[in-house]
Amino acid sequence: MFKYDPQIRPVIVLALLTAACLVGDSMLYIVMPTHWREFGLESLWEVGILLSANRLVRLPLNPLVGWVYQRISTRQGVLIAAVLALLTTLSYGFVKGFYPLLLIRCIWGVAWAFLRLGSFFAIADCAGDTNRGHCMGVFNGLYRLGSLAGMLAGGFIADLFGLTATALFFSAITLSAIPAAFWHVPAAKNQSTAKTEDSAPIGVLWRDSVILLALTTGAVVAMIYQGIFTATLSYLVETHNSSTVHLLGFAFGAASLAGILQAIRWAWEPWLAPWVGIKSDGRHGRKKTLLLSLLLATLLFCLLPLDIPLWPWLLAVMGVQVTATALTTLTDAVAADAATRTSKVLVLTAYSLAIDLGSAIGPIIGYILNSTIDPYAAYWTAALCLLLLSLAWLLPKKEPRLS
């Protein structure tokens, strides 16, 4: 459900702008594993490092980018990101070799840090207590259209026309983000940010239980959904079924079916994410909606390892995808709630760092658990973590404070 509100026009613009910057990165996740020799790589392990480098480099960068945003406007930060995204996307068609590509992936990590934090700050500025969840849902739903376009179109274009043509095509899309940033992203620097930062010591992050739980929830949700589940989905399909899945008279490879399942999620997010946000803004409340989503996710992750028929199992997988949309939107909104009551830059920078940390360690934890303990150990662990988060949100918490 997409509900247009003129007050959230900057959020819509930022989401579409982010989508335009994201297409090149998303294309790479489909194209590089199958065209790695054309990139001048020597082995598949180099692909894994290159696709993870942008996440790892953001861990130390997020505090630095948050500090920069205290001194520049959102427009300037987004313009930096758009220019870097354009250069990196264009370079994928011309630069060869592991080390040059590693540098480019690190530069993309810088671009994403500016995009993500700039969007968080803009949403915190334009949203209020009655529509913050809606704003987060709109942003999350729309910017993932870039992932959908990059992954669906990237493979076809690369197979038909080659890497150079693919890079040029997606660079043209990313180029549109630069004039959009000039025309639609606010140019004025928020003067209240610096004042808030002066009165908010870093200790507020762990002294206030609401902020600490919001950061923990963001990290765990990112670890489970962006890390464990996304990275192991094709492994999960193959382990539960086989390397070839027969469905509706067709034979699908495990990787192909996993890609289709992921694409379906990105297709529904522009409608489902805002709807979840609106529900959390309304009479249901943020905490209740988050708690119900966590409990539902716990149940669905418990179903994944069970030996059940294919169709009910696929419904459970799709249910997990639904909770991914809901929990990503709700944790973003909870973090923004805490930030507007305390320190926008401090809390949102810490939150961005938390979700980057979770998404970076998720694949490592998932494969270690599945390979050393049990083929389904990562999903039982995910269910346990989600249950513990549910219990944590049931406990009474102190309101955030500045001192």
MOKA-V643140 format. One record per helix or strand of 3 or more residues. SS is the DSSP state (H for helix, E for strand). FROM is the first residue (numbers start at 1). LEN is the number of residues. Records with the same first field share a line. If there is no record, write none. Layout:
SS=FROM-LEN ; FROM-LEN
//
This chain:
H=6-26 ; 44-26 ; 74-18 ; 98-29 ; 132-12 ; 145-17 ; 163-22 ; 191-8 ; 204-4 ; 209-32 ; 254-28 ; 286-19 ; 310-32 ; 344-29 ; 377-18
E=244-4 ; 250-4
//
